[in-house]
Structures are given as C-alpha cells and as structure tokens.
Amino acid sequence: RGWFGTSLVDGQGDAGKEGSEGVNNVDSWESDVREAEKLVAMNQLPAALAKYERVCRSCPGWTSGWERVVSTLARLNRWERVREVCEKYAAKEQRREFSKERYDPKAGAWVKRTLPEARVLNSEGGGNDNRGREWVKEVAMRLFAADAMGKAYVKSMRMEEKYHECSAAMEGLEASTVWGAQWCNNERAVLRKLVGCKDSGDSLFRKGDYLAAVSSYGAGISLFAQNEKGKVLAVLYCNRAAGLMALKKYSEGTKDCTAALDIEPGYMKAILRRARCRARSKNYAQSKSDYNSWLKMAAEPSGGSYKSALREEIESVKRELREVVAAERDEIKERDRARWFEKNFNRSERASSGSSSSTKENQYAGGPRRASSASSGYGGYGYHDYGRAGGAGYGSSRRHSDYGRDGTGRAGGVPPGTPGSDASVSHYDVLKVSRDADVNQIKKSYHKMALKFHPDKNRDDGAADKFRRIQLAWEVLNDPTTKRRYDAELNIKARGGAAGYGSGSRRWS
C-alpha cells in the first residue's frame, strides 16, 4: 500500500491512476481478510474460505494467506484440496527461485534438484497417481517457510490412507525445518498406532474373533479428534460395522455405516454393508434404497455397463435385493392379516375382558358357556361360542369335578381339551405349537389357524368345529393362570398318577 501511495502522490497520468487503483485494491483485500477472520470466529468456514481464496488469487505471493486457506480447508476436512493447494504453492515457490540449485548436506555441494512443475500444476487432472516418494519429499521441503501448510500437507496424506507418501513428506519437513524433527516424531507415533489398530482388527476379523476386532477398530477411531474426518476414518467405521454384523448387532452396524457415508458419500462397501444390516433388522424399505444405490453406482464407472470385476458381485447383490423384496411382501401380508384379525376378533375379546379370572378358570374346568348369537358375531361363532346343539360336549355347563362320576373313572366324561379326553387332544397340538412355546408363538399360530378355519372364510365340513376347538385352546393357553393349571394336569397325566385320565392323546390335524 505504501508503494501504491507513493505512485499516487508523485506520479503523473497513468502512474497516478495505477497508484489509485492499487490503493483501492489493497483496501479491498484488507477488508476481505478482516471479514474472513470474523467469519472464522463465528465458525462460518466456507464463507471465510471464499474470501481468503479471493485475496490469495490477487496476491499469490502472500504466504500467510495461503496458510489461512490451507488451515480452513483442514478444518473442513477437505484433504484432497489441501494437498492440491500445498503442491501448487510449492511449484510457485520454485518459479520464484533465482537459482535452481540447492545445497545437499549429504553430497556436500550445491546440486540441481528441481521440482517437476508440470506434475504439480497438472495434479488436479489425475496426476495424483504419478506421485513418488522423492517428489512428495521435495514438495514438503519447499513448504519450510509455511509451518501450517507443511503440517497440513503431512496430515492430509495420513487422513487419505497414503502412508508411504506421508512418511516421505515428514522426511522433507525434518530436512528443511528446525521444528520438523519433534513434530514428525509425534506424527509418526500416531501413524504407527493407527496402522497397528487397523491391521490388528483385520487379522482378528479373519480369525473369527469379532469382538476383539470391533474393539481394535474402535481404538483406531478414538485416535481422531471429534471433528476430524477422512477416508481412513470411514474405513475404520465400515470395518467395525462388519464385526458388529457378525455379532448380530445390526442396529449398531447400521450407525457405523452411516458414519462412514457421512465422511465418504460414495463409499460403495459401506452402502452395501448398511443395506445388509437393515435387511437383517427387517428395515426393508431403507435396505432396498441402499441396494438400488449400490447397483446404480456399480453401473456408473463404465458409462452404464457393468464392470467385469464387479459382475459376479452385482449378480449376488441383485439376488439379495430380490430376497428383501420378497421378505417385505411377506411382512406386509402378515401385517394385513394381523390387522384383519384385530378388527374381526379382538372385538369379542374386549367384550369379554370384564370377566374375572375365576370365571375363565370355570370356563376351562367345565367347558366354556355358549355365547348368545347377539354377542358372538359371525353367524353365532363368537369368541365364546364353543357349544353344540344338545347340551353335552362343548356346550356342557358341568364343572370338571362332575365328569367321571359315572363310576368308570374313564376319560369318556372328561370335557373337551382336558388331557386324556377321547373327544379332544392337547391344546398345544390343536394350535400346532410345542409346550415350551412362548406367548408370541402361541398367538401367531392362533391367528393363523383361526383365519384358516373361520366359518366366514372356510365352508368345508368340520371347519366350524375346528374353529371352536381353536378358540378353546387359545382361551386356555392365553391366560397364564389357566395355562399353568392345564400344564400341571398334562404333567400328572404324563406320570399316570391321576384317576379319571385316560391314555395318551392322539394327534389333532
């Protein structure tokens, strides 16, 4: 600004005009820098970055400005851009050198070792693959005057899993800076821990020790600060998700895959792994979305046609997607069936919920009473409609103690559903469940069979009778009190220790 001010005062004509424009430009740059610093303080980093870059494009020799650009990019976790800026800055430093020689302490002489400008300046267009250790080391050495840029350059390669280049960059900083040795030693320790955790987790996973593998990956994740993100962190999250899947912790595995995709949105392995986690946790809609995203991405690299290396995996993924679609369809059918059942059957359950447990026990002991046609619904086949015309059998109102008093002691007088009855079989056999089935299994089987034999849906001979028998079995097994009593009687019968119980029950179908 002082130079432009001198031109403005002393100059005539064009010189004065140039000086005036220069002062205005400098004032504008200073204003942008002050605004950018305020934006950084408010954590509005993208806006601050735009202003810093604008000033640096106008003042390419402003080293402090490029350091601010790189520091802001690092806080935004844009590590590829950090590398690009550092390498282009190093190329500009080379062009400003008066001599192409530098002193090599090992050779004890000045030698010509220039930075390949073309490879640096063209790095954005795919030249990244041509980087070598010596070239990366040379870039780091030319960042000696910009401490923040040198550190960010090394860190960018660690975050992007470029460990060999990272080591070479640290060698360059150590050779060109006073502070490089101590800082690089600390950075190497972090790098060794990170690589060790990842390699250990991979080895444990291959051996089948999934719990230890998850712990090892977690130790690697803990090395990163809260707001740090990079490709290596996404890999650690994705690998830990594989271990959690093997441990059947699908919800946690889904969260880790999502964390990986927050860092690397195009990470195909994480997308596929999350699809499988969601499928196993029966989140079919989102699982389908992930499978379709993966297939779409698999087709993109070669202009819409599948890559040969992925073809076999693509067929496998398509097969998995078809299985998810079928499972979702079955779930919808089951949900619709349950809703239909809730609408048509639970009405009578709610109507009878006011009855006491002792009344239900009496129904179990002596056979449930016949419900009136007004309250039963469905043509007289309501929840308590087990009766037959004629009084005996299902409709009998006698208590359990009344049976067997004919002096025979046989099971001919035992009510339906009682162990040993010739007129019936075990309630468990009726509902086709085992004796150790839980309440959900019993309920599911009851819903399925009640729908199958309901008189409104099944007009076959005997369907109504089977429906009544299914309702009786559910009445007994659904209530914990009557179920315990029924199980006790089954146990007594099995030991052959009670009078009035006959031989083993036959299979009901």
KOLRO-125231 format. One record per residue (C-alpha): residue in three letters; x, y negated, z negated. Coordinates in steps of 0.001 Angstrom, whole numbers, plus 500000, padded with zeros to 6 digits. Each point is the difference from the previous one (the first is absolute). Layout:
AlaXYZ ...
REM end
This chain:
Arg500000500000500000 Gly502931497703499288 Trp501412500553503501 Phe496653499291501616 Gly499592496933497791 Thr503359498621501200 Ser498932500508503612 Leu496778498172499285 Val501744496981498506 Asp502999499711502313 Gly498676501458503205 Gln498458498228502903 Gly497403501353502411 Asp500004503807500261 Ala502319500426497020 Gly497654498050497765 Lys497007501915501288 Glu501746503312499375 Gly500922498908496503 Ser496396499072499242 Glu498719503374501218 Gly502685501784498002 Val499020498255496769 Asn496356500893500592 Asn500918503625500636 Val502061500219496837 Asp497184498472497976 Ser497609502572501476 Trp502357502873499141 Glu500453498791496445 Ser496229499762499631 Asp499585503567501300 Val502596501322497560 Arg498331498281497026 Glu496591501357501028 Ala501460503488500485 Glu501496499936496496 Lys496605499062498559 Leu498362502853501929 Val502562502476498672 Ala499250498824496454 Met496284500680500681 Asn500914503423501467 Gln498671499035503435 Leu502927501686501692 Pro498809500338503639 Ala499305496255500239 Ala503353499193498366 Leu501786502346502412 Ala498483498230503020 Lys501321496633498804 Tyr503481501332499197 Glu500252501627503440 Arg498882496805501700 Val502795498041498331 Cys502616502702500715 Arg499102500070503690 Ser500672496282500125 Cys503152500259497828 Pro501554503400500879 Gly503149499203498027 Trp498138499515496700 Thr501267503024498058 Ser497965499225496895 Gly496858499914502140 Trp500689503442501492 Glu500557501326496476 Arg496585498703499019 Val498451501626503054 Val501589503364499171 Ser499081499776496296 Thr496372499274500902 Leu499918502899502464 Ala501404502288497302 Arg497256498957497585 Leu497487500851502740 Asn501706503422500444 Arg500583499356503705 Trp503288501846500081 Glu500341500488503760 Arg499644496258500458 Val502623499436497263 Arg502497502084501981 Glu499202498202503224 Val500495496526498491 Cys503275500995498295 Glu501433501502503190 Lys499050497033502172 Tyr501496497639497435 Ala503236502018500083 Ala500102499687503795 Lys499604496239499783 Glu502802499845497459 Gln502200501832502482 Arg499271497509502762 Arg500966497122497751 Glu503416501468499226 Phe502936498180501613 Ser502153503138499871 Lys498946503544500865 Glu502676501375497719 Arg499766500809496323 Tyr502494501256497486 Asp499951503753499365 Pro501646500720496605 Lys500606503652500899 Ala501844499127503219 Gly501636496957498420 Ala499290497913503074 Trp497381497983501827 Val498017502232502301 Lys497203499549502476 Arg496878501687498638 Thr496991498195501304 Leu496346500740499406 Pro498211501379503091 Glu497729497014500613 Ala497741501686502533 Arg499071502836497668 Val499152497585497207 Leu497992497593502120 Asn498106502831501725 Ser499338501986496820 Glu496324499042500025 Gly499468501811503292 Gly501038503451498785 Gly503717499505499433 Asn499579501185496397 Asp500724503565501044 Asn503459498981501217 Arg501221498751496646 Gly503163501604498711 Arg501764499892496656 Glu502779497675501181 Trp497561497641501661 Val497785499779496877 Lys503098499452497873 Glu501054497131502285 Val496580498349499662 Ala500212500191496201 Met503476498436500007 Arg498698496974501914 Leu497369499404497312 Phe502674499185497394 Ala498891496355499772 Ala496351500929499411 Asp499773502123496873 Ala496224500448500135 Met500107501125503628 Gly502750502558499359 Lys498117501577497083 Ala496721500039501897 Tyr501709501584503021 Val501289502899497899 Lys496684500442498213 Ser498050499997503272 Met501847503109501174 Arg499457501783496691 Met496271499254500144 Glu499817501286503580 Glu501822503292499213 Lys503125499053501990 Tyr502439501205497392 His503164500282502144 Glu499606496462501328 Cys499288498821496457 Ser503357501397498811 Ala501793498357502919 Ala498422496610499237 Met501113500263496385 Glu503549500655501179 Gly499817496815502089 Leu498819497911497044 Glu502710501420497747 Ala502680499107502566 Ser498798496416500570 Thr498660498718496655 Val501204499596496438 Trp496694501098498475 Gly499515502951502368 Ala501833502676498006 Gln497911499823496816 Trp496692499476501760 Cys500642502845502453 Asn500909502395497183 Asn496612499376498386 Glu498250500390503343 Arg501790503292500667 Ala498810501344496634 Val496392499214500936 Leu500501501587503415 Arg501426503208498492 Lys497070500304497574 Leu497491499424502765 Val501490502569502367 Gly500449502451497113 Cys496341499765498936 Lys498744500500503539 Asp502315502923500795 Ser499270501663496656 Gly496241499643500549 Asp500272501516503478 Ser502007502956498679 Leu497599500657497102 Phe497000499811502329 Arg501517502590502349 Lys500555502299497004 Gly496364499665498957 Asp500674498060496793 Tyr497398497366500828 Leu499704498450496547 Ala503743499321499819 Ala499975498699503584 Val497239497521499149 Ser502027498846496997 Ser503135499534502121 Tyr498181497948502625 Gly498476497918497219 Ala503474499259498624 Gly500993498699503426 Ile496903497806500196 Ser500790498508496585 Leu503283498574501375 Phe498074497346501933 Ala498754496738498553 Gln496254499455499862 Asn499738497921503181 Glu502719501777502000 Lys498865501979503007 Gly501823501793502757 Lys500008503069502205 Val501894502095497443 Leu497358499240497354 Ala497244501068502405 Val501846503295500570 Leu500276500615496255 Tyr496278499371499514 Cys499106502299502893 Asn502291502774498737 Arg498564499751496499 Ala496527500286501508 Ala501043503344501519 Gly500990501251496553 Leu496730498780498487 Met498089501789502761 Ala501795503231499159 Leu498941499468496358 Lys496392499439501221 Lys500007496417498711 Tyr498319498680503114 Ser498790496694498582 Glu503511499013498883 Gly501411501213503312 Thr497549497768501862 Lys501141496985497960 Asp503670500668500799 Cys499261500335503714 Thr498084496729499896 Ala502965498334498260 Ala502289501290502770 Leu497664498648502679 Asp499847496603498309 Ile503748499818500641 Glu500080501719503419 Pro496538499833501633 Gly501155502158502924 Tyr501459502812497872 Met498401503008501726 Lys501067502577497438 Ala498327498006497209 Ile496804499634502049 Leu499784503737500615 Arg500822500849496396 Arg497329497647498728 Ala497475501565502396 Arg500725503416498507 Cys499800498721496419 Arg496634498422500707 Ala498713503134501706 Arg500936502146496996 Ser498280497556497643 Lys496886500140502256 Asn500273496383501114 Tyr499156501055503527 Ala499086496631501559 Gln503343498360499184 Ser501851503193500799 Lys498520499988503520 Ser501044496386500422 Asp503613500841499087 Tyr500089503027502307 Asn498696497914502903 Ser502530497235499272 Trp502818502532500047 Leu498860501505503312 Lys499696496553501536 Met503527499080498916 Ala501356503327501250 Ala498702499173503465 Glu501389496466500150 Pro503810500434500415 Ser499801501466503504 Gly497205497886501398 Gly497058502134498982 Ser501414503473500646 Tyr501155502125497104 Lys503702500399499387 Ser501179503557500462 Ala501680500007496584 Leu496670499216498346 Arg497775502211502126 Glu499957502978497652 Glu499378497822496961 Ile497284498110501835 Glu498085503212500661 Ser500290500904496325 Val498727496566498952 Lys497059500279502412 Arg499126503334498457 Glu500132498497496509 Leu497764497149501146 Arg497404502470501315 Glu500045501778496632 Val499445496693498194 Val497061499160502279 Ala498460503431499327 Ala500525499649496239 Glu498384496555500045 Arg497024501375501911 Asp499579502808497453 Glu500209497517497149 Ile497311497843501564 Lys497736503039500389 Glu500593500984496380 Arg499280496446498853 Asp496785499885502025 Arg498984503376498598 Ala500638498774496466 Arg497962496837500635 Trp497134502056501390 Phe500146502226496969 Glu500118497023497638 Lys496966498514501672 Asn497931503208500076 Phe500985501903496859 Asn501235497652497306 Arg496594498409499888 Ser498635503055498223 Glu503131500203497815 Arg499429496433498788 Ala496352500794499368 Ser500999502889497751 Ser502905498225498286 Gly497787499001497098 Ser499642503593498867 Ser502113501029497027 Ser502808502524500147 Ser497940502354497859 Thr497299499990502630 Lys502607500902502639 Glu501249502834497802 Asn496440501278499675 Gln499671499866503775 Tyr503184502024500303 Ala498933502499497366 Gly496475500646501206 Gly500106498946503628 Pro499205496431501065 Arg496435498913500045 Arg498261499360503286 Ala499861496341500929 Ser496787498482501193 Ser499692499377503689 Ala499612496312499303 Ser503488499700498536 Ser501880502681501865 Gly499991498578503553 Tyr500843501880503195 Gly496872502134500074 Gly500205501049496377 Tyr503719500951499999 Gly501236497418497487 Tyr502926500171497651 His498104502110497422 Asp497825501892502472 Tyr501256503519499422 Gly496593501631499390 Arg498277502636502026 Ala496261500399500211 Gly498953502533497445 Gly501688498970496776 Ala502713502680499692 Gly503519499588501302 Tyr501213496425500707 Gly496874498379498620 Ser499936501923496742 Ser499764497827496898 Arg501196502659497559 Arg503147499396497994 His503129502080500473 Ser499239501852496728 Asp496692501208501431 Tyr501754502072502636 Gly500988503557499222 Arg497309500382497321 Asp498300502724501949 Gly502266502441498155 Thr502156500894502959 Gly502832497668499197 Arg500623499855503730 Ala500543496960502119 Gly496769500364501901 Gly498397497404497773 Val502951497594500087 Pro499256496648501671 Pro501588499140503335 Gly503581498728499717 Thr500702501918496781 Pro503069502286500130 Gly499010503526500815 Ser496665499115501567 Asp498931502287502835 Ala497900497162501364 Ser502922497613500276 Val503778499651499994 Ser502598497784498388 His499454496289500439 Tyr503624499748501149 Asp499302502536502729 Val496916498082501050 Leu502029496803500470 Lys502957501988501370 Val502553498590497578 Ser502359501669497549 Arg499465499878496242 Asp502966497665499571 Ala498627497465502517 Asp499800496436498709 Val496897497823500096 Asn500994498339503301 Gln500415503351501747 Ile496662501206498626 Lys498266496801501069 Lys501499500117503496 Ser498911503605500511 Tyr496538499230498611 His499545497086502413 Lys501086502111502941 Met497728502967499205 Ala497016497891498967 Leu500145498205503333 Lys500285503305501834 Phe496964501658498368 His497757496980499390 Pro496495500816501286 Asp499894496824502087 Lys503111501099501887 Asn499790503808499908 Arg496783501791501009 Asp501419503526499740 Asp498257502606497852 Gly501451499977496510 Ala501640496570500369 Ala497608498439497505 Asp500682502750497481 Lys503743499563500407 Phe499580496256499608 Arg498218500488496681 Arg502750502348498851 Ile502678497446500964 Gln498183497319498004 Leu499846502301496983 Ala503737500698500195 Trp500758496297500239 Glu497682499232497065 Val501996502350497805 Leu503568499365501201 Asn499675496235500266 Asp499298499572496295 Pro503012500660497719 Thr497837501400497184 Thr498071502500502081 Lys503118500887501969 Arg501863500920496792 Arg497104502156498855 Tyr499761501666503368 Asp503761500700500105 Ala499793501493496506 Glu497258502383501101 Leu502042500969503044 Asn502922500813497705 Ile497788502095497709 Lys498625501884502971 Ala503487500607501358 Arg500969501616496674 Gly496767502037499997 Gly499264498865496471 Ala496404498772500155 Ala496755501900500170 Gly497635499097502729 Tyr502755499282502607 Gly500214502410502840 Ser502711500975502428 Gly502160497621501999 Ser498325497529502298 Arg499980500487503709 Arg501392497473502481 Trp497485497374501160 Ser500069498825503596 
REM end
